[in-house]
Amino acid sequence: IGMLDYQRHSRPDPWKQLQLAKAAVAGFRERGDWRSLVIGLDNLAQCYWETGDSEPAESALRERLALIERMKEPYSIPHVKLHRLWLLTSRARPEDLGEGEQLVAELRHAAGLSKGYHGWLLGLQAQLCLHKGQAEEAERLAAESIASCSEAPFRRLAAVTTKILALLGQQRSAEARAEAEAGLADLAR
């Protein structure tokens, strides 16, 4: 996992990262190191997703959630459910919307959800609304997400993007352009 983190942050190479994540998961399974396997599966899912392979990413997240629930690690459950929701909203398949809404409902009532996770949840919920053609609600949720994600620039950027798409979906192109310009200026800081 250490080599994977090093590779991810200093020498981005998605295929090398995937190879390292697979090796880590295999090693943790072989040793029966379930706590490390939870971390490894999260990394493996992200690596699969970043290389464009959503099915194994989904499988790794499902396995991670099942393992966390068996281990009774309540702190990790919202984290993996958020990653699962992220995958579902990113993939944007109509058959995923129901499961996405179920995850939103579960996470909305999750105890101890941090401000950052709450902001991410709002952004993902906004994406779901956008996929369902609910541009006004998507705009409102994206704005809330932007306000909550001040410490997470990539999640904030995702929410800004969702808000822009929601504005465009409402034929409000001048406002969408202003949001895009503000988002770019925010990134430059």
Biotite code that builds the C-alpha atoms (Angstrom):
import biotite.structure as struc

atoms = struc.array([
    struc.Atom([0.000, 0.000, 0.000], chain_id="A", res_id=1, res_name="ILE", atom_name="CA", element="C"),
    struc.Atom([2.907, 2.344, 0.750], chain_id="A", res_id=2, res_name="GLY", atom_name="CA", element="C"),
    struc.Atom([4.346, 1.807, -2.733], chain_id="A", res_id=3, res_name="MET", atom_name="CA", element="C"),
    struc.Atom([0.883, 2.352, -4.200], chain_id="A", res_id=4, res_name="LEU", atom_name="CA", element="C"),
    struc.Atom([0.507, 5.657, -2.344], chain_id="A", res_id=5, res_name="ASP", atom_name="CA", element="C"),
    struc.Atom([3.966, 6.738, -3.476], chain_id="A", res_id=6, res_name="TYR", atom_name="CA", element="C"),
    struc.Atom([3.130, 5.783, -7.071], chain_id="A", res_id=7, res_name="GLN", atom_name="CA", element="C"),
    struc.Atom([-0.248, 7.552, -6.898], chain_id="A", res_id=8, res_name="ARG", atom_name="CA", element="C"),
    struc.Atom([1.126, 10.856, -5.596], chain_id="A", res_id=9, res_name="HIS", atom_name="CA", element="C"),
    struc.Atom([4.572, 11.173, -7.126], chain_id="A", res_id=10, res_name="SER", atom_name="CA", element="C"),
    struc.Atom([4.629, 9.099, -10.299], chain_id="A", res_id=11, res_name="ARG", atom_name="CA", element="C"),
    struc.Atom([1.087, 8.727, -11.589], chain_id="A", res_id=12, res_name="PRO", atom_name="CA", element="C"),
    struc.Atom([0.805, 5.548, -13.657], chain_id="A", res_id=13, res_name="ASP", atom_name="CA", element="C"),
    struc.Atom([-2.649, 3.973, -13.385], chain_id="A", res_id=14, res_name="PRO", atom_name="CA", element="C"),
    struc.Atom([-1.534, 0.579, -14.699], chain_id="A", res_id=15, res_name="TRP", atom_name="CA", element="C"),
    struc.Atom([1.358, 0.322, -12.229], chain_id="A", res_id=16, res_name="LYS", atom_name="CA", element="C"),
    struc.Atom([-1.008, 1.404, -9.446], chain_id="A", res_id=17, res_name="GLN", atom_name="CA", element="C"),
    struc.Atom([-3.461, -1.337, -10.437], chain_id="A", res_id=18, res_name="LEU", atom_name="CA", element="C"),
    struc.Atom([-0.666, -3.919, -10.414], chain_id="A", res_id=19, res_name="GLN", atom_name="CA", element="C"),
    struc.Atom([0.446, -2.802, -6.937], chain_id="A", res_id=20, res_name="LEU", atom_name="CA", element="C"),
    struc.Atom([-3.133, -2.794, -5.617], chain_id="A", res_id=21, res_name="ALA", atom_name="CA", element="C"),
    struc.Atom([-3.736, -6.343, -6.907], chain_id="A", res_id=22, res_name="LYS", atom_name="CA", element="C"),
    struc.Atom([-0.497, -7.532, -5.271], chain_id="A", res_id=23, res_name="ALA", atom_name="CA", element="C"),
    struc.Atom([-1.411, -5.860, -1.962], chain_id="A", res_id=24, res_name="ALA", atom_name="CA", element="C"),
    struc.Atom([-4.907, -7.401, -1.915], chain_id="A", res_id=25, res_name="VAL", atom_name="CA", element="C"),
    struc.Atom([-3.515, -10.846, -2.752], chain_id="A", res_id=26, res_name="ALA", atom_name="CA", element="C"),
    struc.Atom([-0.923, -10.543, 0.021], chain_id="A", res_id=27, res_name="GLY", atom_name="CA", element="C"),
    struc.Atom([-3.451, -9.420, 2.620], chain_id="A", res_id=28, res_name="PHE", atom_name="CA", element="C"),
    struc.Atom([-5.778, -12.285, 1.683], chain_id="A", res_id=29, res_name="ARG", atom_name="CA", element="C"),
    struc.Atom([-2.946, -14.797, 1.875], chain_id="A", res_id=30, res_name="GLU", atom_name="CA", element="C"),
    struc.Atom([-1.952, -13.622, 5.357], chain_id="A", res_id=31, res_name="ARG", atom_name="CA", element="C"),
    struc.Atom([-5.534, -13.255, 6.584], chain_id="A", res_id=32, res_name="GLY", atom_name="CA", element="C"),
    struc.Atom([-4.917, -9.571, 7.381], chain_id="A", res_id=33, res_name="ASP", atom_name="CA", element="C"),
    struc.Atom([-8.547, -8.437, 7.152], chain_id="A", res_id=34, res_name="TRP", atom_name="CA", element="C"),
    struc.Atom([-8.046, -4.864, 8.353], chain_id="A", res_id=35, res_name="ARG", atom_name="CA", element="C"),
    struc.Atom([-5.397, -4.208, 5.726], chain_id="A", res_id=36, res_name="SER", atom_name="CA", element="C"),
    struc.Atom([-7.534, -6.009, 3.148], chain_id="A", res_id=37, res_name="LEU", atom_name="CA", element="C"),
    struc.Atom([-10.268, -3.407, 3.746], chain_id="A", res_id=38, res_name="VAL", atom_name="CA", element="C"),
    struc.Atom([-7.798, -0.653, 2.787], chain_id="A", res_id=39, res_name="ILE", atom_name="CA", element="C"),
    struc.Atom([-6.413, -2.668, -0.098], chain_id="A", res_id=40, res_name="GLY", atom_name="CA", element="C"),
    struc.Atom([-9.857, -3.294, -1.580], chain_id="A", res_id=41, res_name="LEU", atom_name="CA", element="C"),
    struc.Atom([-10.606, 0.435, -1.466], chain_id="A", res_id=42, res_name="ASP", atom_name="CA", element="C"),
    struc.Atom([-7.404, 1.175, -3.357], chain_id="A", res_id=43, res_name="ASN", atom_name="CA", element="C"),
    struc.Atom([-8.066, -1.668, -5.788], chain_id="A", res_id=44, res_name="LEU", atom_name="CA", element="C"),
    struc.Atom([-11.551, -0.322, -6.558], chain_id="A", res_id=45, res_name="ALA", atom_name="CA", element="C"),
    struc.Atom([-10.164, 3.162, -7.215], chain_id="A", res_id=46, res_name="GLN", atom_name="CA", element="C"),
    struc.Atom([-7.427, 1.775, -9.467], chain_id="A", res_id=47, res_name="CYS", atom_name="CA", element="C"),
    struc.Atom([-9.867, -0.304, -11.480], chain_id="A", res_id=48, res_name="TYR", atom_name="CA", element="C"),
    struc.Atom([-12.127, 2.736, -11.853], chain_id="A", res_id=49, res_name="TRP", atom_name="CA", element="C"),
    struc.Atom([-9.252, 4.971, -12.946], chain_id="A", res_id=50, res_name="GLU", atom_name="CA", element="C"),
    struc.Atom([-8.303, 2.462, -15.650], chain_id="A", res_id=51, res_name="THR", atom_name="CA", element="C"),
    struc.Atom([-11.879, 2.403, -16.909], chain_id="A", res_id=52, res_name="GLY", atom_name="CA", element="C"),
    struc.Atom([-12.967, -0.982, -15.554], chain_id="A", res_id=53, res_name="ASP", atom_name="CA", element="C"),
    struc.Atom([-16.098, -0.363, -13.484], chain_id="A", res_id=54, res_name="SER", atom_name="CA", element="C"),
    struc.Atom([-17.249, -3.968, -12.971], chain_id="A", res_id=55, res_name="GLU", atom_name="CA", element="C"),
    struc.Atom([-14.210, -5.133, -10.936], chain_id="A", res_id=56, res_name="PRO", atom_name="CA", element="C"),
    struc.Atom([-14.266, -1.764, -9.130], chain_id="A", res_id=57, res_name="ALA", atom_name="CA", element="C"),
    struc.Atom([-17.838, -2.425, -8.084], chain_id="A", res_id=58, res_name="GLU", atom_name="CA", element="C"),
    struc.Atom([-16.996, -5.988, -7.051], chain_id="A", res_id=59, res_name="SER", atom_name="CA", element="C"),
    struc.Atom([-14.092, -4.785, -4.875], chain_id="A", res_id=60, res_name="ALA", atom_name="CA", element="C"),
    struc.Atom([-16.346, -2.197, -3.175], chain_id="A", res_id=61, res_name="LEU", atom_name="CA", element="C"),
    struc.Atom([-19.041, -4.784, -2.511], chain_id="A", res_id=62, res_name="ARG", atom_name="CA", element="C"),
    struc.Atom([-16.465, -7.162, -1.034], chain_id="A", res_id=63, res_name="GLU", atom_name="CA", element="C"),
    struc.Atom([-15.058, -4.343, 1.091], chain_id="A", res_id=64, res_name="ARG", atom_name="CA", element="C"),
    struc.Atom([-18.493, -3.465, 2.458], chain_id="A", res_id=65, res_name="LEU", atom_name="CA", element="C"),
    struc.Atom([-19.259, -7.111, 3.290], chain_id="A", res_id=66, res_name="ALA", atom_name="CA", element="C"),
    struc.Atom([-15.913, -7.454, 5.065], chain_id="A", res_id=67, res_name="LEU", atom_name="CA", element="C"),
    struc.Atom([-16.414, -4.240, 7.062], chain_id="A", res_id=68, res_name="ILE", atom_name="CA", element="C"),
    struc.Atom([-19.880, -5.333, 8.131], chain_id="A", res_id=69, res_name="GLU", atom_name="CA", element="C"),
    struc.Atom([-18.558, -8.762, 9.222], chain_id="A", res_id=70, res_name="ARG", atom_name="CA", element="C"),
    struc.Atom([-15.769, -7.077, 11.173], chain_id="A", res_id=71, res_name="MET", atom_name="CA", element="C"),
    struc.Atom([-18.291, -4.679, 12.748], chain_id="A", res_id=72, res_name="LYS", atom_name="CA", element="C"),
    struc.Atom([-16.297, -1.592, 11.763], chain_id="A", res_id=73, res_name="GLU", atom_name="CA", element="C"),
    struc.Atom([-19.050, 1.056, 11.740], chain_id="A", res_id=74, res_name="PRO", atom_name="CA", element="C"),
    struc.Atom([-16.642, 3.913, 11.110], chain_id="A", res_id=75, res_name="TYR", atom_name="CA", element="C"),
    struc.Atom([-15.709, 2.504, 7.684], chain_id="A", res_id=76, res_name="SER", atom_name="CA", element="C"),
    struc.Atom([-19.223, 1.722, 6.475], chain_id="A", res_id=77, res_name="ILE", atom_name="CA", element="C"),
    struc.Atom([-20.126, 5.296, 5.391], chain_id="A", res_id=78, res_name="PRO", atom_name="CA", element="C"),
    struc.Atom([-16.788, 5.592, 3.620], chain_id="A", res_id=79, res_name="HIS", atom_name="CA", element="C"),
    struc.Atom([-17.335, 2.523, 1.458], chain_id="A", res_id=80, res_name="VAL", atom_name="CA", element="C"),
    struc.Atom([-20.979, 3.418, 0.824], chain_id="A", res_id=81, res_name="LYS", atom_name="CA", element="C"),
    struc.Atom([-19.893, 6.871, -0.383], chain_id="A", res_id=82, res_name="LEU", atom_name="CA", element="C"),
    struc.Atom([-17.380, 5.257, -2.732], chain_id="A", res_id=83, res_name="HIS", atom_name="CA", element="C"),
    struc.Atom([-20.094, 2.912, -3.994], chain_id="A", res_id=84, res_name="ARG", atom_name="CA", element="C"),
    struc.Atom([-22.441, 5.864, -4.547], chain_id="A", res_id=85, res_name="LEU", atom_name="CA", element="C"),
    struc.Atom([-19.647, 7.707, -6.347], chain_id="A", res_id=86, res_name="TRP", atom_name="CA", element="C"),
    struc.Atom([-19.207, 4.757, -8.688], chain_id="A", res_id=87, res_name="LEU", atom_name="CA", element="C"),
    struc.Atom([-22.952, 4.516, -9.360], chain_id="A", res_id=88, res_name="LEU", atom_name="CA", element="C"),
    struc.Atom([-23.346, 8.233, -10.093], chain_id="A", res_id=89, res_name="THR", atom_name="CA", element="C"),
    struc.Atom([-20.228, 8.322, -12.251], chain_id="A", res_id=90, res_name="SER", atom_name="CA", element="C"),
    struc.Atom([-21.395, 5.396, -14.324], chain_id="A", res_id=91, res_name="ARG", atom_name="CA", element="C"),
    struc.Atom([-24.851, 6.962, -14.747], chain_id="A", res_id=92, res_name="ALA", atom_name="CA", element="C"),
    struc.Atom([-26.716, 3.829, -15.810], chain_id="A", res_id=93, res_name="ARG", atom_name="CA", element="C"),
    struc.Atom([-30.500, 3.996, -15.357], chain_id="A", res_id=94, res_name="PRO", atom_name="CA", element="C"),
    struc.Atom([-30.503, 0.676, -13.491], chain_id="A", res_id=95, res_name="GLU", atom_name="CA", element="C"),
    struc.Atom([-28.147, 2.152, -10.861], chain_id="A", res_id=96, res_name="ASP", atom_name="CA", element="C"),
    struc.Atom([-30.423, 5.048, -9.855], chain_id="A", res_id=97, res_name="LEU", atom_name="CA", element="C"),
    struc.Atom([-32.557, 3.049, -7.400], chain_id="A", res_id=98, res_name="GLY", atom_name="CA", element="C"),
    struc.Atom([-29.540, 1.697, -5.545], chain_id="A", res_id=99, res_name="GLU", atom_name="CA", element="C"),
    struc.Atom([-28.044, 5.191, -5.557], chain_id="A", res_id=100, res_name="GLY", atom_name="CA", element="C"),
    struc.Atom([-31.166, 6.637, -3.955], chain_id="A", res_id=101, res_name="GLU", atom_name="CA", element="C"),
    struc.Atom([-31.124, 3.867, -1.338], chain_id="A", res_id=102, res_name="GLN", atom_name="CA", element="C"),
    struc.Atom([-27.513, 4.664, -0.466], chain_id="A", res_id=103, res_name="LEU", atom_name="CA", element="C"),
    struc.Atom([-28.331, 8.379, -0.187], chain_id="A", res_id=104, res_name="VAL", atom_name="CA", element="C"),
    struc.Atom([-31.168, 7.575, 2.235], chain_id="A", res_id=105, res_name="ALA", atom_name="CA", element="C"),
    struc.Atom([-28.914, 5.336, 4.350], chain_id="A", res_id=106, res_name="GLU", atom_name="CA", element="C"),
    struc.Atom([-26.055, 7.837, 4.407], chain_id="A", res_id=107, res_name="LEU", atom_name="CA", element="C"),
    struc.Atom([-28.300, 10.791, 5.203], chain_id="A", res_id=108, res_name="ARG", atom_name="CA", element="C"),
    struc.Atom([-29.126, 9.073, 8.491], chain_id="A", res_id=109, res_name="HIS", atom_name="CA", element="C"),
    struc.Atom([-25.631, 7.713, 9.215], chain_id="A", res_id=110, res_name="ALA", atom_name="CA", element="C"),
    struc.Atom([-24.317, 8.633, 12.649], chain_id="A", res_id=111, res_name="ALA", atom_name="CA", element="C"),
    struc.Atom([-21.109, 10.650, 12.806], chain_id="A", res_id=112, res_name="GLY", atom_name="CA", element="C"),
    struc.Atom([-20.862, 11.612, 9.140], chain_id="A", res_id=113, res_name="LEU", atom_name="CA", element="C"),
    struc.Atom([-18.133, 14.252, 8.969], chain_id="A", res_id=114, res_name="SER", atom_name="CA", element="C"),
    struc.Atom([-18.668, 17.643, 7.319], chain_id="A", res_id=115, res_name="LYS", atom_name="CA", element="C"),
    struc.Atom([-16.494, 16.571, 4.399], chain_id="A", res_id=116, res_name="GLY", atom_name="CA", element="C"),
    struc.Atom([-18.385, 13.324, 3.879], chain_id="A", res_id=117, res_name="TYR", atom_name="CA", element="C"),
    struc.Atom([-21.690, 15.182, 4.204], chain_id="A", res_id=118, res_name="HIS", atom_name="CA", element="C"),
    struc.Atom([-20.578, 17.614, 1.512], chain_id="A", res_id=119, res_name="GLY", atom_name="CA", element="C"),
    struc.Atom([-19.531, 14.733, -0.729], chain_id="A", res_id=120, res_name="TRP", atom_name="CA", element="C"),
    struc.Atom([-22.912, 13.067, -0.142], chain_id="A", res_id=121, res_name="LEU", atom_name="CA", element="C"),
    struc.Atom([-24.718, 16.264, -1.180], chain_id="A", res_id=122, res_name="LEU", atom_name="CA", element="C"),
    struc.Atom([-22.670, 16.431, -4.363], chain_id="A", res_id=123, res_name="GLY", atom_name="CA", element="C"),
    struc.Atom([-23.374, 12.800, -5.211], chain_id="A", res_id=124, res_name="LEU", atom_name="CA", element="C"),
    struc.Atom([-27.065, 13.306, -4.478], chain_id="A", res_id=125, res_name="GLN", atom_name="CA", element="C"),
    struc.Atom([-26.984, 16.306, -6.836], chain_id="A", res_id=126, res_name="ALA", atom_name="CA", element="C"),
    struc.Atom([-25.509, 14.087, -9.547], chain_id="A", res_id=127, res_name="GLN", atom_name="CA", element="C"),
    struc.Atom([-28.309, 11.567, -9.024], chain_id="A", res_id=128, res_name="LEU", atom_name="CA", element="C"),
    struc.Atom([-30.884, 14.338, -9.413], chain_id="A", res_id=129, res_name="CYS", atom_name="CA", element="C"),
    struc.Atom([-29.178, 15.478, -12.595], chain_id="A", res_id=130, res_name="LEU", atom_name="CA", element="C"),
    struc.Atom([-29.347, 11.920, -14.011], chain_id="A", res_id=131, res_name="HIS", atom_name="CA", element="C"),
    struc.Atom([-33.076, 11.883, -13.231], chain_id="A", res_id=132, res_name="LYS", atom_name="CA", element="C"),
    struc.Atom([-33.663, 15.199, -15.012], chain_id="A", res_id=133, res_name="GLY", atom_name="CA", element="C"),
    struc.Atom([-34.209, 17.186, -11.799], chain_id="A", res_id=134, res_name="GLN", atom_name="CA", element="C"),
    struc.Atom([-31.973, 20.120, -12.666], chain_id="A", res_id=135, res_name="ALA", atom_name="CA", element="C"),
    struc.Atom([-33.364, 22.567, -10.080], chain_id="A", res_id=136, res_name="GLU", atom_name="CA", element="C"),
    struc.Atom([-32.839, 20.132, -7.188], chain_id="A", res_id=137, res_name="GLU", atom_name="CA", element="C"),
    struc.Atom([-29.412, 19.207, -8.556], chain_id="A", res_id=138, res_name="ALA", atom_name="CA", element="C"),
    struc.Atom([-28.460, 22.889, -8.564], chain_id="A", res_id=139, res_name="GLU", atom_name="CA", element="C"),
    struc.Atom([-29.614, 23.364, -4.958], chain_id="A", res_id=140, res_name="ARG", atom_name="CA", element="C"),
    struc.Atom([-27.772, 20.282, -3.679], chain_id="A", res_id=141, res_name="LEU", atom_name="CA", element="C"),
    struc.Atom([-24.623, 21.123, -5.647], chain_id="A", res_id=142, res_name="ALA", atom_name="CA", element="C"),
    struc.Atom([-24.586, 24.612, -4.082], chain_id="A", res_id=143, res_name="ALA", atom_name="CA", element="C"),
    struc.Atom([-24.846, 23.061, -0.606], chain_id="A", res_id=144, res_name="GLU", atom_name="CA", element="C"),
    struc.Atom([-22.068, 20.630, -1.480], chain_id="A", res_id=145, res_name="SER", atom_name="CA", element="C"),
    struc.Atom([-19.806, 23.447, -2.680], chain_id="A", res_id=146, res_name="ILE", atom_name="CA", element="C"),
    struc.Atom([-20.285, 25.230, 0.637], chain_id="A", res_id=147, res_name="ALA", atom_name="CA", element="C"),
    struc.Atom([-19.532, 22.051, 2.615], chain_id="A", res_id=148, res_name="SER", atom_name="CA", element="C"),
    struc.Atom([-16.465, 20.952, 0.635], chain_id="A", res_id=149, res_name="CYS", atom_name="CA", element="C"),
    struc.Atom([-14.162, 23.889, 1.341], chain_id="A", res_id=150, res_name="SER", atom_name="CA", element="C"),
    struc.Atom([-11.436, 21.532, 2.590], chain_id="A", res_id=151, res_name="GLU", atom_name="CA", element="C"),
    struc.Atom([-11.788, 18.997, -0.251], chain_id="A", res_id=152, res_name="ALA", atom_name="CA", element="C"),
    struc.Atom([-10.939, 20.764, -3.536], chain_id="A", res_id=153, res_name="PRO", atom_name="CA", element="C"),
    struc.Atom([-11.643, 17.827, -5.865], chain_id="A", res_id=154, res_name="PHE", atom_name="CA", element="C"),
    struc.Atom([-15.041, 17.148, -4.317], chain_id="A", res_id=155, res_name="ARG", atom_name="CA", element="C"),
    struc.Atom([-15.759, 20.869, -4.497], chain_id="A", res_id=156, res_name="ARG", atom_name="CA", element="C"),
    struc.Atom([-14.781, 20.885, -8.176], chain_id="A", res_id=157, res_name="LEU", atom_name="CA", element="C"),
    struc.Atom([-17.093, 17.911, -8.824], chain_id="A", res_id=158, res_name="ALA", atom_name="CA", element="C"),
    struc.Atom([-19.947, 19.825, -7.168], chain_id="A", res_id=159, res_name="ALA", atom_name="CA", element="C"),
    struc.Atom([-19.171, 22.947, -9.227], chain_id="A", res_id=160, res_name="VAL", atom_name="CA", element="C"),
    struc.Atom([-19.272, 20.805, -12.370], chain_id="A", res_id=161, res_name="THR", atom_name="CA", element="C"),
    struc.Atom([-22.619, 19.343, -11.334], chain_id="A", res_id=162, res_name="THR", atom_name="CA", element="C"),
    struc.Atom([-23.983, 22.823, -10.654], chain_id="A", res_id=163, res_name="LYS", atom_name="CA", element="C"),
    struc.Atom([-22.833, 23.995, -14.092], chain_id="A", res_id=164, res_name="ILE", atom_name="CA", element="C"),
    struc.Atom([-24.544, 21.019, -15.743], chain_id="A", res_id=165, res_name="LEU", atom_name="CA", element="C"),
    struc.Atom([-27.708, 21.708, -13.732], chain_id="A", res_id=166, res_name="ALA", atom_name="CA", element="C"),
    struc.Atom([-27.698, 25.338, -14.864], chain_id="A", res_id=167, res_name="LEU", atom_name="CA", element="C"),
    struc.Atom([-27.189, 24.276, -18.473], chain_id="A", res_id=168, res_name="LEU", atom_name="CA", element="C"),
    struc.Atom([-30.055, 21.824, -18.065], chain_id="A", res_id=169, res_name="GLY", atom_name="CA", element="C"),
    struc.Atom([-32.234, 24.799, -17.152], chain_id="A", res_id=170, res_name="GLN", atom_name="CA", element="C"),
    struc.Atom([-31.067, 26.807, -20.198], chain_id="A", res_id=171, res_name="GLN", atom_name="CA", element="C"),
    struc.Atom([-29.183, 29.255, -17.935], chain_id="A", res_id=172, res_name="ARG", atom_name="CA", element="C"),
    struc.Atom([-25.944, 29.392, -19.908], chain_id="A", res_id=173, res_name="SER", atom_name="CA", element="C"),
    struc.Atom([-24.761, 32.818, -18.687], chain_id="A", res_id=174, res_name="ALA", atom_name="CA", element="C"),
    struc.Atom([-24.961, 31.647, -15.070], chain_id="A", res_id=175, res_name="GLU", atom_name="CA", element="C"),
    struc.Atom([-23.250, 28.366, -16.004], chain_id="A", res_id=176, res_name="ALA", atom_name="CA", element="C"),
    struc.Atom([-20.409, 30.299, -17.615], chain_id="A", res_id=177, res_name="ARG", atom_name="CA", element="C"),
    struc.Atom([-20.021, 32.504, -14.525], chain_id="A", res_id=178, res_name="ALA", atom_name="CA", element="C"),
    struc.Atom([-19.901, 29.376, -12.316], chain_id="A", res_id=179, res_name="GLU", atom_name="CA", element="C"),
    struc.Atom([-17.286, 27.826, -14.608], chain_id="A", res_id=180, res_name="ALA", atom_name="CA", element="C"),
    struc.Atom([-15.131, 30.959, -14.473], chain_id="A", res_id=181, res_name="GLU", atom_name="CA", element="C"),
    struc.Atom([-15.463, 31.133, -10.675], chain_id="A", res_id=182, res_name="ALA", atom_name="CA", element="C"),
    struc.Atom([-14.597, 27.444, -10.410], chain_id="A", res_id=183, res_name="GLY", atom_name="CA", element="C"),
    struc.Atom([-11.480, 27.882, -12.528], chain_id="A", res_id=184, res_name="LEU", atom_name="CA", element="C"),
    struc.Atom([-10.421, 30.894, -10.473], chain_id="A", res_id=185, res_name="ALA", atom_name="CA", element="C"),
    struc.Atom([-10.942, 28.850, -7.307], chain_id="A", res_id=186, res_name="ASP", atom_name="CA", element="C"),
    struc.Atom([-8.722, 26.093, -8.702], chain_id="A", res_id=187, res_name="LEU", atom_name="CA", element="C"),
    struc.Atom([-5.993, 28.576, -9.551], chain_id="A", res_id=188, res_name="ALA", atom_name="CA", element="C"),
    struc.Atom([-5.726, 29.659, -5.888], chain_id="A", res_id=189, res_name="ARG", atom_name="CA", element="C"),
])
